[in-house]
């Protein structure tokens, strides 16, 4: 098994646990997260798990540690399956 496959499987398991915990709490309606606009691997990973790009957040990273400093806000509704 390659390292990238292992990381994908481990990430999927962790995300599944988080989403399962959210399903048990009726006050949680959706899960949101940010991904750097150039992080194609992360965008692909989260899309495969049902997240959708909600909007682009300009200058999300304030300390200029990454270029461009923009991120996507991804969202997944509580009732959407993986």
N, C-alpha and C positions, 0 to 999 in steps of 0.2 A: 504494500500500500504506500503510495507516495505521500509526502508530507502535506501537500495541498488537500488531498482527499481526507487525510486524518483531521486536518484543521476544519474542513467543511463538516465532517461528521460530528466532531466534538462541538463545534459552534451550533449545529442544528440541534443537538441534544440539550445544550444549555438554553438555547432560545425556546425550545419546546417546554422545558421546565418552567421558565419564566411566564410564558403564555398560558400554561396550564394553571399556574398560581393566580394569574389575572382573571381567568375564567371563574374562579371560585369567589371572587369579590365583586358583588353587584355594583359597587360604586365606581369600578373601572370600566369605562366605556370604550376606550381605545388606548393603544400603545404607540408612543412617538419616539423617534430617535433622529439624530443628525448624522449625515455621512458626507465626507469631503467630496466636492464635485468631481474630482479626478480619480476617486477610488472606485474604479469599475468593478473590481472583485466584490467589494462590500455591497455595492448597489445590486449586483446580480444575485448575491446571496440573499439579501433581504427581499428582493422581488420574488424569488423562488419560494419564500416563506409568507407571501401574501401582502407584503408592505407595498404601498404606493407612494410615489412622490407627491407630496402635498404642495410644496412650493420651494423655491430657491431662496436661501437666506444669505444676503450679501453681507460681507464683513463679519461673518459668524465668529471666526477666529481673530480675536482682538490683538494678540501680541505679535502678529506678523511672523509667526513661526512656520506658516505654510503659505504657499502661493499657488493659486489665488486663495484669499482668505474666506472663500464662500463654501457653503454646505447646502445639501438638500435636507429638507425636513420630510421624513418618511412617516407614514401613519398606517396603522392596521386597526380596523374596527374589532371590537371584542368578539363579535359574533361571526367573523369571517374565519373560515377554516384554513389550515395551513395547506 
